[in-house]
Amino acid sequence: MCLKRDIVDPWLLMRDFNEIIRPSEQKGGTFSHSRAEVLLNVMDNCNLVDVNTNGGTFTWSRPCTDNRMVFRKLDRVVADVPWCMAFPEAAVEVLCKFHSDHNPLLLRCGLPRRDFGPQPF
């Protein structure tokens, strides 16, 4: 699966991926290397990288069967390199959750980088 072949402009994807890509994105529960590999392959095939995240490691939590809490980074923002180059100051902020088991994410893009061509000096 690759959306990239149909998209010519810089792009990003912000959503609940329902997967994590490394053990450090989870506290409690069991990490699945095979499931992480699926998401990593999609990101790799589409040339997507994580946008820098501030404010918290985990975006989702809930109690599991023995009432211990499980925390995971299920929600993320990924972008292609041209988008990251256009918005080098971009960062995702993990906000406090309200009525959901997911924390909302706030994407701060900053000002886009503009290329005005060669400078005279």
DSSP file (Angstrom, degrees, kcal/mol; ACC not computed):
  #  RESIDUE AA STRUCTURE BP1 BP2  ACC     N-H-->O    O-->H-N    N-H-->O    O-->H-N    TCO  KAPPA ALPHA  PHI   PSI    X-CA   Y-CA   Z-CA
    1    1 A M              0   0    0      0, 0.0     2,-0.3     0, 0.0    44,-0.1   0.000 360.0 360.0 360.0 126.3    0.0    0.0    0.0
    2    2 A C        -     0   0    0      1,-0.1     3,-0.4    44,-0.1     4,-0.2  -0.858 360.0-179.3-149.6 113.6    1.4    3.4   -1.0
    3    3 A L  S >  S+     0   0    0     -2,-0.3     3,-1.9     1,-0.2     4,-0.5   0.712  74.3  84.3 -75.6 -21.1   -0.5    6.6   -1.2
    4    4 A K  G >  S+     0   0    0      1,-0.3     3,-1.4     2,-0.2    -1,-0.2   0.816  77.9  62.4 -56.8 -37.0    2.7    8.4   -2.3
    5    5 A R  G 3  S+     0   0    0     -3,-0.4    -1,-0.3     1,-0.3    -2,-0.1   0.737 107.2  45.5 -65.7 -19.6    2.4    7.5   -5.9
    6    6 A D  G <  S+     0   0    0     -3,-1.9     2,-0.5    -4,-0.2    -1,-0.3   0.475 103.2  73.9 -97.8  -4.3   -0.8    9.4   -6.2
    7    7 A I    <   +     0   0    0     -3,-1.4     4,-0.1    -4,-0.5    -1,-0.1  -0.944  46.0 171.4-116.9 124.1    0.4   12.5   -4.3
    8    8 A V        +     0   0    0     -2,-0.5    -1,-0.1     2,-0.1     3,-0.1   0.685  60.8  70.2-103.0 -22.0    2.8   14.9   -5.9
    9    9 A D  S    S-     0   0    0      1,-0.1    74,-0.1    73,-0.0    -2,-0.0  -0.502 100.0 -81.0 -91.2 162.8    2.8   17.7   -3.3
   10   10 A P        +     0   0    0      0, 0.0     2,-0.3     0, 0.0    -1,-0.1  -0.348  62.2 178.7 -57.5 143.9    4.3   17.6    0.2
   11   11 A W        -     0   0    0     -4,-0.1    69,-2.2    -3,-0.1     2,-0.3  -0.973  23.2-162.7-150.3 160.9    1.9   15.8    2.6
   12   12 A L  E     -A   79   0A   0     -2,-0.3     2,-0.4    67,-0.2    67,-0.3  -0.945  11.3-145.3-140.4 163.7    1.3   14.6    6.1
   13   13 A L  E     -A   78   0A   0     65,-3.1    65,-2.7    -2,-0.3     2,-0.5  -0.996  12.9-175.4-133.6 125.2   -1.0   12.1    7.8
   14   14 A M  E     +A   77   0A   0     -2,-0.4     2,-0.3    63,-0.2    63,-0.2  -0.973  34.7 102.9-125.5 115.7   -2.3   12.7   11.3
   15   15 A R  E    S-A   76   0A   0     61,-2.0    61,-2.1    -2,-0.5     2,-0.8  -0.983  74.8 -69.9-171.2 176.5   -4.4    9.9   12.8
   16   16 A D  E     -A   75   0A   0     -2,-0.3    59,-0.3    59,-0.2    58,-0.1  -0.826  39.2-177.6 -84.2 108.6   -4.9    7.0   15.2
   17   17 A F        -     0   0    0     57,-2.6    58,-0.2    -2,-0.8    -1,-0.2   0.606  28.2-140.4 -84.9 -12.3   -2.7    4.3   13.5
   18   18 A N  S    S+     0   0    0     56,-0.6     2,-0.3     1,-0.2    56,-0.1   0.674  72.8  80.9  60.8  18.6   -3.8    1.8   16.2
   19   19 A E        -     0   0    0     55,-0.5     2,-0.3    54,-0.1    -2,-0.2  -0.962  66.6-141.6-144.5 160.5   -0.2    0.5   16.2
   20   20 A I        -     0   0    0     -2,-0.3    19,-0.2    12,-0.1    12,-0.1  -0.854   4.8-151.7-119.2 161.2    3.1    1.4   17.8
   21   21 A I  S    S+     0   0    0     -2,-0.3    -1,-0.1     1,-0.2     3,-0.0   0.531  74.9  26.0-113.7  -7.9    6.5    1.1   16.1
   22   22 A R  S >  S-     0   0    0      1,-0.1     3,-2.0    14,-0.0    -1,-0.2  -0.992  77.1-112.9-151.7 154.5    8.9    0.5   19.0
   23   23 A P  G >  S+     0   0    0      0, 0.0     3,-1.4     0, 0.0    -1,-0.1   0.797 110.9  67.3 -58.7 -29.8    8.7   -0.9   22.6
   24   24 A S  G 3  S+     0   0    0      1,-0.3    33,-0.0     3,-0.0     0, 0.0   0.618  88.5  68.6 -68.0 -10.2    9.4    2.6   24.1
   25   25 A E  G <  S+     0   0    0     -3,-2.0    48,-1.9    48,-0.1     2,-0.3   0.171  98.8  60.6 -90.9  17.5    6.0    3.7   22.8
   26   26 A Q  E <   -C   72   0B   0     -3,-1.4     2,-0.4    46,-0.2    46,-0.2  -1.000  54.3-170.4-146.3 142.9    4.2    1.4   25.2
   27   27 A K  E    S+C   71   0B   0     44,-2.6    44,-2.6    -2,-0.3     3,-0.1  -0.967  71.7   2.1-132.7 118.3    4.0    0.9   29.0
   28   28 A G  S    S+     0   0    0     -2,-0.4    -1,-0.1     1,-0.3    43,-0.1   0.004 101.0  56.9  86.5 159.3    2.2   -2.3   30.1
   29   29 A G  S    S-     0   0    0     40,-0.1     2,-0.4    -3,-0.1    -1,-0.3  -0.224  93.6 -57.4  77.1-171.9    0.9   -5.0   27.8
   30   30 A T        -     0   0    0     -3,-0.1     2,-0.4     2,-0.0    -3,-0.1  -0.924  41.7-134.3-116.0 131.7    2.8   -6.9   25.2
   31   31 A F        -     0   0    0     -2,-0.4     2,-0.6    -5,-0.1    -2,-0.0  -0.678  15.2-150.5 -83.5 134.6    4.8   -5.4   22.3
   32   32 A S     >  -     0   0    0     -2,-0.4     4,-2.1     1,-0.2     5,-0.2  -0.915  10.5-170.3-109.7 109.8    4.3   -7.1   18.9
   33   33 A H  H  > S+     0   0    0     -2,-0.6     4,-2.2     1,-0.2    -1,-0.2   0.886  88.4  53.3 -62.8 -39.2    7.3   -6.9   16.6
   34   34 A S  H  > S+     0   0    0      1,-0.2     4,-1.2     2,-0.2    -1,-0.2   0.895 110.4  45.7 -67.7 -39.0    5.3   -8.2   13.6
   35   35 A R  H  > S+     0   0    0      2,-0.2     4,-1.4     1,-0.2    -1,-0.2   0.888 112.6  51.1 -70.2 -37.7    2.5   -5.6   14.0
   36   36 A A  H  X S+     0   0    0     -4,-2.1     4,-2.6     1,-0.2    -2,-0.2   0.889 105.1  57.7 -63.9 -38.5    5.1   -2.9   14.4
   37   37 A E  H  X S+     0   0    0     -4,-2.2     4,-2.4     1,-0.2    -1,-0.2   0.849 100.7  56.9 -62.2 -34.9    6.8   -4.1   11.2
   38   38 A V  H  X S+     0   0    0     -4,-1.2     4,-2.0     2,-0.2    -1,-0.2   0.950 110.9  42.2 -61.8 -49.2    3.6   -3.6    9.2
   39   39 A L  H  X S+     0   0    0     -4,-1.4     4,-2.6     1,-0.2     5,-0.2   0.910 113.7  52.6 -65.4 -41.6    3.3    0.1   10.1
   40   40 A L  H  X S+     0   0    0     -4,-2.6     4,-2.5     1,-0.2    -1,-0.2   0.887 108.5  51.2 -61.2 -38.5    7.1    0.6    9.7
   41   41 A N  H  X S+     0   0    0     -4,-2.4     4,-3.0     2,-0.2    -1,-0.2   0.904 109.8  49.1 -66.0 -41.2    6.9   -0.9    6.2
   42   42 A V  H  X S+     0   0    0     -4,-2.0     4,-1.8     2,-0.2    -2,-0.2   0.939 113.3  47.2 -62.0 -46.4    4.0    1.4    5.2
   43   43 A M  H  <>S+     0   0    0     -4,-2.6     5,-3.2     1,-0.2     4,-0.2   0.913 114.8  46.7 -61.4 -42.4    5.9    4.4    6.5
   44   44 A D  H ><5S+     0   0    0     -4,-2.5     3,-1.2     3,-0.2    -2,-0.2   0.927 111.1  50.4 -66.3 -45.7    9.0    3.3    4.7
   45   45 A N  H 3<5S+     0   0    0     -4,-3.0    -1,-0.2     1,-0.3    -2,-0.2   0.813 116.5  42.0 -63.3 -30.4    7.2    2.6    1.4
   46   46 A C  T 3<5S-     0   0    0     -4,-1.8    -1,-0.3    -5,-0.2    -2,-0.2   0.344 111.4-120.8 -97.2   5.1    5.5    6.0    1.5
   47   47 A N  T < 5 +     0   0    0     -3,-1.2    34,-0.6    -4,-0.2     2,-0.4   0.912  58.3 156.5  55.8  46.9    8.7    7.8    2.6
   48   48 A L  E   < -B   80   0A   0     -5,-3.2     2,-0.3    32,-0.2    32,-0.2  -0.823  23.0-172.1-107.1 143.4    7.1    9.1    5.8
   49   49 A V  E     -B   79   0A   0     30,-2.7    30,-2.5    -2,-0.4     2,-0.2  -0.918  33.7 -94.5-127.9 156.6    8.8   10.0    9.1
   50   50 A D  E     -B   78   0A   0     -2,-0.3     2,-0.3    28,-0.2    28,-0.2  -0.479  35.5-129.0 -67.5 136.5    7.4   11.0   12.5
   51   51 A V        -     0   0    0     26,-2.8    26,-0.3    -2,-0.2    40,-0.1  -0.714  44.0 -86.0 -82.0 139.8    7.0   14.7   13.1
   52   52 A N        -     0   0    0     -2,-0.3    40,-3.3    38,-0.3     2,-0.4  -0.144  47.7-150.0 -49.5 133.7    8.6   15.7   16.4
   53   53 A T  E     -f   92   0C   0     38,-0.2     2,-0.3    -3,-0.1    40,-0.2  -0.922  15.5-178.2-115.7 135.3    6.3   15.2   19.4
   54   54 A N  E     +f   93   0C   0     38,-3.7    40,-2.5    -2,-0.4    37,-0.0  -0.893  55.9  37.7-123.7 155.7    6.3   17.3   22.6
   55   55 A G  S    S+     0   0    0     -2,-0.3     2,-0.3    38,-0.2    38,-0.1   0.201 112.3   7.2  97.6 -16.4    4.2   17.1   25.8
   56   56 A G        -     0   0    0      1,-0.1    38,-0.1     3,-0.0    39,-0.0  -0.848  52.0-134.6 172.5 152.0    3.9   13.4   26.3
   57   57 A T  S    S+     0   0    0     -2,-0.3     2,-0.3     1,-0.0    -1,-0.1   0.848  88.5  55.2 -85.6 -37.5    5.0   10.0   25.1
   58   58 A F        -     0   0    0      1,-0.1    15,-0.3    15,-0.1     3,-0.1  -0.741  48.5-177.7-107.1 146.8    1.7    8.2   25.1
   59   59 A T  S    S+     0   0    0     13,-2.2    44,-3.2    -2,-0.3     2,-0.3   0.382  72.1  40.2-118.2  -0.7   -1.5    9.2   23.3
   60   60 A W  E     +DE  72 102B   0     12,-1.7    12,-2.3    42,-0.3     2,-0.3  -0.996  58.6 169.3-149.1 145.1   -3.9    6.4   24.5
   61   61 A S  E     +D   71   0B   0     40,-2.0    10,-0.2    -2,-0.3     8,-0.1  -0.990   5.1 152.6-155.3 153.9   -4.5    4.6   27.7
   62   62 A R  E     -D   70   0B   0      8,-1.7     8,-2.6    -2,-0.3     2,-0.2  -0.944  46.2 -91.4-169.5 159.0   -7.0    2.2   29.3
   63   63 A P  E     -D   69   0B   0      0, 0.0     6,-0.3     0, 0.0     2,-0.1  -0.573  39.5-145.2 -75.6 141.6   -7.1   -0.5   32.0
   64   64 A C    >   -     0   0    0      4,-3.2     3,-2.2    -2,-0.2     6,-0.0  -0.254  43.2 -71.1 -93.4-168.9   -6.4   -4.0   30.7
   65   65 A T  T 3  S+     0   0    0      1,-0.3    -1,-0.0     2,-0.1     0, 0.0   0.779 133.6  47.3 -60.4 -31.3   -8.1   -7.2   32.1
   66   66 A D  T 3  S-     0   0    0      2,-0.1    -1,-0.3     1,-0.0     3,-0.1   0.160 119.2-106.7 -96.6  20.9   -6.2   -7.2   35.4
   67   67 A N  S <  S+     0   0    0     -3,-2.2     2,-0.3     1,-0.3    -2,-0.1   0.532  78.0 134.7  66.9   9.5   -7.0   -3.4   36.0
   68   68 A R        -     0   0    0      1,-0.1    -4,-3.2    -5,-0.0    -1,-0.3  -0.676  60.3-111.3 -82.0 144.7   -3.4   -2.4   35.2
   69   69 A M  E     - D   0  63B   0     -2,-0.3     2,-0.4    -6,-0.3   -40,-0.1  -0.514  24.3-156.6 -78.8 142.9   -3.1    0.5   32.9
   70   70 A V  E     - D   0  62B   0     -8,-2.6    -8,-1.7    -2,-0.2     2,-0.4  -0.981   9.5-168.8-116.5 131.1   -1.8    0.2   29.4
   71   71 A F  E     +CD  27  61B   0    -44,-2.6   -44,-2.6    -2,-0.4     2,-0.3  -0.964  11.8 166.6-121.1 136.7   -0.3    3.3   27.7
   72   72 A R  E     -CD  26  60B   0    -12,-2.3   -13,-2.2    -2,-0.4   -12,-1.7  -0.985  42.3-124.4-146.3 156.8    0.6    3.5   24.0
   73   73 A K        +     0   0    0    -48,-1.9   -52,-0.2    -2,-0.3   -54,-0.1  -0.725  51.2 146.9 -97.5  80.3    1.5    6.0   21.4
   74   74 A L        +     0   0    0     -2,-1.1   -57,-2.6   -56,-0.1   -56,-0.6   0.772  55.0  65.3 -86.2 -28.0   -1.3    5.0   18.9
   75   75 A D  E     +A   16   0A   0    -59,-0.3     2,-0.3    -3,-0.2   -59,-0.2  -0.793  65.8 149.7-100.3 137.1   -1.8    8.5   17.5
   76   76 A R  E     -A   15   0A   0    -61,-2.1   -61,-2.0    -2,-0.4     2,-0.5  -0.972  41.5-123.8-156.8 167.7    0.9   10.2   15.5
   77   77 A V  E     -A   14   0A   0    -26,-0.3   -26,-2.8    -2,-0.3     2,-0.4  -0.990  28.6-178.9-120.2 124.1    1.7   12.6   12.8
   78   78 A V  E     +AB  13  50A   0    -65,-2.7   -65,-3.1    -2,-0.5     2,-0.3  -0.936   3.0 177.5-121.9 147.7    3.9   11.4    9.9
   79   79 A A  E     -AB  12  49A   0    -30,-2.5   -30,-2.7    -2,-0.4   -67,-0.2  -0.960  30.2-106.2-144.7 159.0    5.0   13.5    6.9
   80   80 A D  E  >  - B   0  48A   0    -69,-2.2     4,-2.1    -2,-0.3     3,-0.4  -0.444  41.8-103.4 -82.0 165.8    7.1   13.1    3.8
   81   81 A V  H  > S+     0   0    0    -34,-0.6     4,-2.6     1,-0.2     5,-0.2   0.884 119.1  56.2 -60.5 -42.9   10.6   14.8    3.7
   82   82 A P  H  > S+     0   0    0      0, 0.0     4,-1.9     0, 0.0    -1,-0.2   0.896 109.1  48.1 -57.6 -37.4    9.4   17.7    1.4
   83   83 A W  H  > S+     0   0    0     -3,-0.4     4,-1.8   -72,-0.3    -2,-0.2   0.936 111.6  49.6 -66.1 -44.4    6.7   18.6    4.0
   84   84 A C  H  < S+     0   0    0     -4,-2.1     6,-0.2     1,-0.2    -1,-0.2   0.868 111.5  49.2 -61.9 -36.5    9.3   18.4    6.8
   85   85 A M  H  < S+     0   0    0     -4,-2.6    -1,-0.2     1,-0.2    -2,-0.2   0.852 110.5  50.4 -71.1 -33.9   11.7   20.6    4.9
   86   86 A A  H  < S+     0   0    0     -4,-1.9    27,-3.1     1,-0.3    -2,-0.2   0.798 123.2  31.4 -72.4 -28.6    8.8   23.1    4.2
   87   87 A F    ><  +     0   0    0     -4,-1.8     3,-1.8    25,-0.2    -1,-0.3  -0.584  69.1 162.0-128.1  68.6    7.9   23.2    7.9
   88   88 A P  T 3  S+     0   0    0      0, 0.0    -1,-0.1     0, 0.0    22,-0.1   0.703  76.0  53.1 -66.2 -19.0   11.2   22.7    9.8
   89   89 A E  T 3  S+     0   0    0     20,-0.4    21,-0.1    22,-0.3    19,-0.1   0.355  80.4 131.0 -95.6   6.0    9.7   24.1   13.0
   90   90 A A    <   +     0   0    0     -3,-1.8   -38,-0.3    -6,-0.2     2,-0.3  -0.269  28.5 168.9 -62.5 143.1    6.7   21.8   13.0
   91   91 A A  E     - G   0 108C   0     17,-2.4    17,-3.0   -40,-0.1     2,-0.5  -0.985  29.7-132.2-153.8 149.0    5.9   19.9   16.2
   92   92 A V  E     -fG  53 107C   0    -40,-3.3   -38,-3.7    -2,-0.3     2,-0.5  -0.889  18.7-154.4-103.9 130.7    3.1   17.8   17.6
   93   93 A E  E     -fG  54 106C   0     13,-3.0    13,-2.4    -2,-0.5     2,-0.7  -0.923   9.3-141.5-108.1 127.1    1.8   18.6   21.1
   94   94 A V  E     - G   0 105C   0    -40,-2.5    11,-0.2    -2,-0.5     2,-0.1  -0.785  26.6-160.0 -86.0 115.9    0.1   15.9   23.1
   95   95 A L        -     0   0    0      9,-2.7     2,-0.2    -2,-0.7    -1,-0.0  -0.415  27.2 -83.8 -92.8 169.0   -2.7   17.6   25.0
   96   96 A C        -     0   0    0      7,-0.1     2,-0.2    -2,-0.1    -1,-0.1  -0.484  48.1-119.4 -70.7 140.2   -4.6   16.4   28.1
   97   97 A K        -     0   0    0     -2,-0.2     6,-0.1     1,-0.1    -1,-0.1  -0.494  29.7-179.5 -82.8 155.1   -7.5   14.0   27.3
   98   98 A F  S    S-     0   0    0      4,-0.4    -1,-0.1    -2,-0.2     5,-0.1   0.711  71.4  -6.8-115.0 -78.8  -11.1   14.9   28.2
   99   99 A H  S    S+     0   0    0      3,-0.1     2,-0.3     2,-0.0    -2,-0.0  -0.056 116.5  69.5-117.8  30.9  -13.8   12.4   27.4
  100  100 A S  S    S-     0   0    0      2,-0.2    -3,-0.0     1,-0.0   -40,-0.0  -0.900  80.0-120.8-140.7 165.5  -11.9    9.8   25.4
  101  101 A D  S    S+     0   0    0     -2,-0.3   -40,-2.0   -41,-0.1     2,-0.4   0.429  96.7  76.5 -87.0   1.1   -9.2    7.2   25.9
  102  102 A H  B    S-E   60   0B   0    -42,-0.2    -4,-0.4    -6,-0.0   -42,-0.3  -0.885  79.4-131.5-109.8 142.1   -7.1    9.1   23.4
  103  103 A N        -     0   0    0    -44,-3.2    -6,-0.1    -2,-0.4    -7,-0.1  -0.737  31.0-116.0 -83.5 137.5   -5.2   12.4   24.0
  104  104 A P        -     0   0    0      0, 0.0    -9,-2.7     0, 0.0     2,-0.4  -0.430  26.0-139.2 -70.0 151.8   -5.9   15.0   21.4
  105  105 A L  E     -G   94   0C   0    -11,-0.2     2,-0.5    -2,-0.1   -11,-0.2  -0.909   8.9-158.4-112.3 141.1   -2.9   16.1   19.2
  106  106 A L  E     -G   93   0C   0    -13,-2.4   -13,-3.0    -2,-0.4     2,-0.7  -0.979   8.5-151.9-119.7 119.4   -2.2   19.7   18.2
  107  107 A L  E     -G   92   0C   0     -2,-0.5     2,-0.6   -15,-0.2   -15,-0.2  -0.819   8.0-167.9 -93.6 118.5    0.0   20.2   15.2
  108  108 A R  E     -G   91   0C   0    -17,-3.0   -17,-2.4    -2,-0.7    -2,-0.0  -0.934   6.3-179.5-105.8 116.0    2.0   23.4   15.3
  109  109 A C        -     0   0    0     -2,-0.6   -20,-0.4   -19,-0.2   -19,-0.2   0.777  18.0-155.6 -88.0 -28.0    3.5   24.1   11.8
  110  110 A G        -     0   0    0    -21,-0.1    -1,-0.2   -22,-0.1   -20,-0.0  -0.299  50.5 -35.4  72.6-171.5    5.4   27.3   12.4
  111  111 A L  S    S-     0   0    0      1,-0.1   -22,-0.3    -2,-0.0   -21,-0.1  -0.645  70.4-110.8 -84.0 139.3    6.0   29.5    9.3
  112  112 A P        -     0   0    0      0, 0.0     2,-0.3     0, 0.0   -25,-0.2  -0.396  31.2-112.2 -68.0 146.0    6.7   27.7    6.1
  113  113 A R        -     0   0    0    -27,-3.1     2,-0.4   -28,-0.1   -28,-0.0  -0.623  33.3-154.7 -75.4 133.3   10.3   28.0    4.7
  114  114 A R        -     0   0    0     -2,-0.3     2,-0.8    -3,-0.0    -3,-0.0  -0.924   8.0-148.2-113.9 136.9   10.3   30.0    1.6
  115  115 A D        +     0   0    0     -2,-0.4    -2,-0.0     1,-0.1     0, 0.0  -0.899  17.2 176.5-104.2 108.8   13.0   29.7   -1.1
  116  116 A F        -     0   0    0     -2,-0.8    -1,-0.1     1,-0.4    -2,-0.0   0.177  46.3-112.8 -97.4  17.0   13.5   33.0   -2.7
  117  117 A G        -     0   0    0      2,-0.0    -1,-0.4     0, 0.0     2,-0.0  -0.266  66.7 -10.8  82.1-172.4   16.3   31.8   -5.0
  118  118 A P        -     0   0    0      0, 0.0    -3,-0.0     0, 0.0     0, 0.0  -0.317  68.0-131.7 -64.3 140.0   20.0   32.8   -4.8
  119  119 A Q        -     0   0    0      1,-0.1    -2,-0.0    -2,-0.0     0, 0.0  -0.681  11.5-128.9 -90.7 146.2   20.8   35.8   -2.6
  120  120 A P              0   0    0      0, 0.0    -1,-0.1     0, 0.0     0, 0.0   0.677 360.0 360.0 -71.0 -15.3   23.0   38.6   -3.9
  121  121 A F              0   0    0      0, 0.0    -2,-0.0     0, 0.0     0, 0.0   0.396 360.0 360.0-114.0 360.0   25.3   38.5   -0.9
